[in-house]
Amino acid sequence: MTAEIEGEFVVFLIGMRINKPWKVHKWLPVFLAMPRMLRELRAHPEAGMLWAGGFGLTIVQYWRSFEHLEAYARSKDMEHWPAWVAFNRRTGRSRGDVGIWHETYRVMPGQYEAVYSGMPPIGLGAASRLVPVASGTEAARERMMQAKAMGAERASEAPTGGRISAEREH
């Protein structure tokens, strides 16, 4: 199986590092904030998060667009903004006690490939839809070439300057 998603999407990696484990009052609130945010996002799919999964202290998230991700991050009515303000207040001059990081990747149509064998839907496969691997695309290079060609074809058909919205399909 492989993943198929319309238009561009965003991959967002976010994590934390406990630098001073004895300063529980600094890192525990950070650790507890993420599950609250993920519950909120799962309860509000209109916010644009398509899927999230954790790997230790790192979370991988798939978003419909950067605009959705940024709107959530800056919304004062959602969990992230108050948690961010509290983090900055709590760590103040002691930034070395707990570290946080994130990376944001905007993925254009045709600029990804995925394969899932013996796996339940995970990652992009859970954020989009799984489809059978097409004949002639058994290798990653072949899937990338096919995805690139399909992405270019879809972009040329898009009514809004080549951009197709990434609607979640189930």
Short mmCIF file of the C-alpha atoms (twelve columns), coordinates in Angstrom:
data_MODEL
# 
_entry.id   MODEL 
# 
loop_
_atom_site.group_PDB 
_atom_site.id 
_atom_site.type_symbol 
_atom_site.label_atom_id 
_atom_site.label_alt_id 
_atom_site.label_comp_id 
_atom_site.label_asym_id 
_atom_site.label_seq_id 
_atom_site.Cartn_x 
_atom_site.Cartn_y 
_atom_site.Cartn_z 
_atom_site.pdbx_PDB_model_num 
ATOM 1   C CA . MET A 1   0.000   0.000  0.000   1 
ATOM 2   C CA . THR A 2   0.999   3.598  -0.498  1 
ATOM 3   C CA . ALA A 3   -0.404  6.946  0.638   1 
ATOM 4   C CA . GLU A 4   -2.350  9.334  -1.562  1 
ATOM 5   C CA . ILE A 5   -3.256  12.890 -0.601  1 
ATOM 6   C CA . GLU A 6   -4.568  15.751 -2.702  1 
ATOM 7   C CA . GLY A 7   -2.529  18.929 -2.862  1 
ATOM 8   C CA . GLU A 8   0.163   20.118 -0.527  1 
ATOM 9   C CA . PHE A 9   0.347   19.254 3.153   1 
ATOM 10  C CA . VAL A 10  2.557   20.023 6.139   1 
ATOM 11  C CA . VAL A 11  4.667   17.691 8.256   1 
ATOM 12  C CA . PHE A 12  5.328   19.136 11.695  1 
ATOM 13  C CA . LEU A 13  7.828   17.542 14.088  1 
ATOM 14  C CA . ILE A 14  7.777   18.734 17.668  1 
ATOM 15  C CA . GLY A 15  9.569   17.536 20.745  1 
ATOM 16  C CA . MET A 16  11.108  18.262 24.079  1 
ATOM 17  C CA . ARG A 17  14.261  17.336 25.924  1 
ATOM 18  C CA . ILE A 18  14.541  17.140 29.692  1 
ATOM 19  C CA . ASN A 19  17.948  18.674 30.409  1 
ATOM 20  C CA . LYS A 20  17.659  18.816 34.207  1 
ATOM 21  C CA . PRO A 21  15.430  15.931 35.354  1 
ATOM 22  C CA . TRP A 22  15.436  17.116 38.985  1 
ATOM 23  C CA . LYS A 23  13.618  20.323 37.955  1 
ATOM 24  C CA . VAL A 24  10.269  18.555 37.542  1 
ATOM 25  C CA . HIS A 25  8.367   21.823 38.037  1 
ATOM 26  C CA . LYS A 26  9.970   23.111 34.798  1 
ATOM 27  C CA . TRP A 27  9.510   20.129 32.467  1 
ATOM 28  C CA . LEU A 28  6.373   18.373 33.731  1 
ATOM 29  C CA . PRO A 29  3.970   21.121 32.571  1 
ATOM 30  C CA . VAL A 30  5.570   20.963 29.098  1 
ATOM 31  C CA . PHE A 31  5.235   17.183 29.047  1 
ATOM 32  C CA . LEU A 32  1.560   17.342 30.094  1 
ATOM 33  C CA . ALA A 33  0.606   20.124 27.657  1 
ATOM 34  C CA . MET A 34  1.006   18.094 24.463  1 
ATOM 35  C CA . PRO A 35  -1.611  15.403 25.227  1 
ATOM 36  C CA . ARG A 36  -4.146  18.174 25.972  1 
ATOM 37  C CA . MET A 37  -3.391  19.864 22.663  1 
ATOM 38  C CA . LEU A 38  -3.655  16.598 20.721  1 
ATOM 39  C CA . ARG A 39  -7.002  15.760 22.354  1 
ATOM 40  C CA . GLU A 40  -8.266  19.221 21.449  1 
ATOM 41  C CA . LEU A 41  -7.074  18.916 17.842  1 
ATOM 42  C CA . ARG A 42  -8.634  15.467 17.433  1 
ATOM 43  C CA . ALA A 43  -11.921 16.852 18.765  1 
ATOM 44  C CA . HIS A 44  -11.754 19.737 16.249  1 
ATOM 45  C CA . PRO A 45  -10.764 18.334 12.834  1 
ATOM 46  C CA . GLU A 46  -11.654 21.686 11.260  1 
ATOM 47  C CA . ALA A 47  -8.446  23.000 12.895  1 
ATOM 48  C CA . GLY A 48  -6.575  21.132 10.166  1 
ATOM 49  C CA . MET A 49  -4.480  18.496 11.914  1 
ATOM 50  C CA . LEU A 50  -4.815  15.312 9.884   1 
ATOM 51  C CA . TRP A 51  -2.891  12.884 12.127  1 
ATOM 52  C CA . ALA A 52  -0.406  12.821 14.994  1 
ATOM 53  C CA . GLY A 53  1.667   10.077 16.527  1 
ATOM 54  C CA . GLY A 54  4.351   9.966  19.136  1 
ATOM 55  C CA . PHE A 55  7.779   8.471  19.319  1 
ATOM 56  C CA . GLY A 56  8.984   9.083  22.872  1 
ATOM 57  C CA . LEU A 57  9.355   12.806 23.433  1 
ATOM 58  C CA . THR A 58  8.868   13.537 19.718  1 
ATOM 59  C CA . ILE A 59  5.499   13.911 17.983  1 
ATOM 60  C CA . VAL A 60  4.979   13.774 14.225  1 
ATOM 61  C CA . GLN A 61  1.949   15.700 12.961  1 
ATOM 62  C CA . TYR A 62  0.411   16.021 9.506   1 
ATOM 63  C CA . TRP A 63  -1.528  19.201 8.755   1 
ATOM 64  C CA . ARG A 64  -3.798  20.241 5.891   1 
ATOM 65  C CA . SER A 65  -1.759  23.460 5.448   1 
ATOM 66  C CA . PHE A 66  0.746   25.753 7.114   1 
ATOM 67  C CA . GLU A 67  -2.059  28.275 7.505   1 
ATOM 68  C CA . HIS A 68  -4.032  25.780 9.613   1 
ATOM 69  C CA . LEU A 69  -0.981  25.017 11.766  1 
ATOM 70  C CA . GLU A 70  -0.195  28.699 12.309  1 
ATOM 71  C CA . ALA A 71  -3.820  29.580 13.055  1 
ATOM 72  C CA . TYR A 72  -3.913  26.909 15.759  1 
ATOM 73  C CA . ALA A 73  -0.571  27.993 17.241  1 
ATOM 74  C CA . ARG A 74  -1.678  31.633 17.478  1 
ATOM 75  C CA . SER A 75  -5.275  31.099 18.593  1 
ATOM 76  C CA . LYS A 76  -5.710  32.479 22.084  1 
ATOM 77  C CA . ASP A 77  -8.866  30.364 22.489  1 
ATOM 78  C CA . MET A 78  -7.081  27.024 22.004  1 
ATOM 79  C CA . GLU A 79  -4.661  25.065 24.240  1 
ATOM 80  C CA . HIS A 80  -1.392  25.959 22.520  1 
ATOM 81  C CA . TRP A 81  -1.203  29.704 23.112  1 
ATOM 82  C CA . PRO A 82  -1.755  29.614 26.902  1 
ATOM 83  C CA . ALA A 83  0.717   26.704 27.165  1 
ATOM 84  C CA . TRP A 84  3.303   28.670 25.165  1 
ATOM 85  C CA . VAL A 85  2.863   31.783 27.314  1 
ATOM 86  C CA . ALA A 86  3.133   29.679 30.498  1 
ATOM 87  C CA . PHE A 87  6.268   27.939 29.195  1 
ATOM 88  C CA . ASN A 88  7.963   31.266 28.502  1 
ATOM 89  C CA . ARG A 89  6.963   32.609 31.913  1 
ATOM 90  C CA . ARG A 90  8.076   29.447 33.734  1 
ATOM 91  C CA . THR A 91  11.439  29.018 32.001  1 
ATOM 92  C CA . GLY A 92  12.313  32.709 31.860  1 
ATOM 93  C CA . ARG A 93  16.059  32.895 32.395  1 
ATOM 94  C CA . SER A 94  16.480  29.147 32.823  1 
ATOM 95  C CA . ARG A 95  16.009  28.020 29.192  1 
ATOM 96  C CA . GLY A 96  18.495  25.189 29.714  1 
ATOM 97  C CA . ASP A 97  16.284  23.250 32.150  1 
ATOM 98  C CA . VAL A 98  13.968  21.888 29.460  1 
ATOM 99  C CA . GLY A 99  14.393  22.188 25.730  1 
ATOM 100 C CA . ILE A 100 11.675  22.333 23.103  1 
ATOM 101 C CA . TRP A 101 12.019  22.208 19.350  1 
ATOM 102 C CA . HIS A 102 9.983   21.921 16.192  1 
ATOM 103 C CA . GLU A 103 10.510  21.588 12.457  1 
ATOM 104 C CA . THR A 104 7.940   22.405 9.781   1 
ATOM 105 C CA . TYR A 105 7.996   20.969 6.270   1 
ATOM 106 C CA . ARG A 106 5.634   22.053 3.506   1 
ATOM 107 C CA . VAL A 107 5.273   19.132 1.095   1 
ATOM 108 C CA . MET A 108 4.170   19.942 -2.428  1 
ATOM 109 C CA . PRO A 109 2.206   17.530 -4.605  1 
ATOM 110 C CA . GLY A 110 4.430   14.815 -6.026  1 
ATOM 111 C CA . GLN A 111 7.259   15.489 -3.563  1 
ATOM 112 C CA . TYR A 112 6.725   12.474 -1.304  1 
ATOM 113 C CA . GLU A 113 6.452   8.720  -1.456  1 
ATOM 114 C CA . ALA A 114 5.380   6.149  1.087   1 
ATOM 115 C CA . VAL A 115 4.975   2.403  1.368   1 
ATOM 116 C CA . TYR A 116 3.229   0.332  4.031   1 
ATOM 117 C CA . SER A 117 3.577   -3.440 4.230   1 
ATOM 118 C CA . GLY A 118 2.096   -5.383 7.124   1 
ATOM 119 C CA . MET A 119 1.275   -2.127 8.911   1 
ATOM 120 C CA . PRO A 120 -1.925  -0.515 10.092  1 
ATOM 121 C CA . PRO A 121 -2.389  3.051  8.826   1 
ATOM 122 C CA . ILE A 122 0.304   5.248  10.367  1 
ATOM 123 C CA . GLY A 123 1.879   8.582  9.502   1 
ATOM 124 C CA . LEU A 124 0.916   9.897  6.091   1 
ATOM 125 C CA . GLY A 125 -1.020  6.662  5.485   1 
ATOM 126 C CA . ALA A 126 -3.288  7.558  8.412   1 
ATOM 127 C CA . ALA A 127 -3.422  11.258 7.510   1 
ATOM 128 C CA . SER A 128 -4.505  10.558 3.945   1 
ATOM 129 C CA . ARG A 129 -5.793  7.427  2.319   1 
ATOM 130 C CA . LEU A 130 -4.064  4.169  1.532   1 
ATOM 131 C CA . VAL A 131 -4.180  2.883  -2.019  1 
ATOM 132 C CA . PRO A 132 -2.599  -0.179 -3.616  1 
ATOM 133 C CA . VAL A 133 0.874   0.286  -5.044  1 
ATOM 134 C CA . ALA A 134 0.386   0.634  -8.788  1 
ATOM 135 C CA . SER A 135 2.026   -1.777 -11.190 1 
ATOM 136 C CA . GLY A 136 5.441   -0.474 -12.148 1 
ATOM 137 C CA . THR A 137 5.858   1.522  -8.909  1 
ATOM 138 C CA . GLU A 138 7.244   -1.131 -6.580  1 
ATOM 139 C CA . ALA A 139 10.435  0.884  -5.911  1 
ATOM 140 C CA . ALA A 140 10.593  4.228  -4.123  1 
ATOM 141 C CA . ARG A 141 12.168  5.882  -7.193  1 
ATOM 142 C CA . GLU A 142 9.236   4.738  -9.350  1 
ATOM 143 C CA . ARG A 143 6.668   5.974  -6.837  1 
ATOM 144 C CA . MET A 144 8.409   9.361  -6.654  1 
ATOM 145 C CA . MET A 145 8.421   9.677  -10.435 1 
ATOM 146 C CA . GLN A 146 4.727   8.745  -10.653 1 
ATOM 147 C CA . ALA A 147 3.791   11.089 -7.765  1 
ATOM 148 C CA . LYS A 148 5.742   13.935 -9.369  1 
ATOM 149 C CA . ALA A 149 3.982   13.429 -12.703 1 
ATOM 150 C CA . MET A 150 0.561   13.228 -11.020 1 
ATOM 151 C CA . GLY A 151 1.315   16.310 -8.911  1 
ATOM 152 C CA . ALA A 152 2.281   18.336 -11.975 1 
ATOM 153 C CA . GLU A 153 -0.842  17.173 -13.823 1 
ATOM 154 C CA . ARG A 154 -3.142  18.073 -10.915 1 
ATOM 155 C CA . ALA A 155 -1.440  21.436 -10.396 1 
ATOM 156 C CA . SER A 156 -2.028  22.371 -14.025 1 
ATOM 157 C CA . GLU A 157 -5.739  21.576 -13.624 1 
ATOM 158 C CA . ALA A 158 -6.192  23.584 -10.401 1 
ATOM 159 C CA . PRO A 159 -8.427  26.658 -10.705 1 
ATOM 160 C CA . THR A 160 -6.510  28.682 -8.086  1 
ATOM 161 C CA . GLY A 161 -3.095  29.235 -9.595  1 
ATOM 162 C CA . GLY A 162 -1.954  25.637 -9.329  1 
ATOM 163 C CA . ARG A 163 -2.821  25.052 -5.711  1 
ATOM 164 C CA . ILE A 164 -5.199  22.254 -4.799  1 
ATOM 165 C CA . SER A 165 -6.658  22.137 -1.308  1 
ATOM 166 C CA . ALA A 166 -5.737  19.040 0.690   1 
ATOM 167 C CA . GLU A 167 -9.124  17.767 1.832   1 
ATOM 168 C CA . ARG A 168 -8.964  14.741 4.107   1 
ATOM 169 C CA . GLU A 169 -10.614 11.699 2.599   1 
ATOM 170 C CA . HIS A 170 -11.961 8.708  4.492   1 
# 
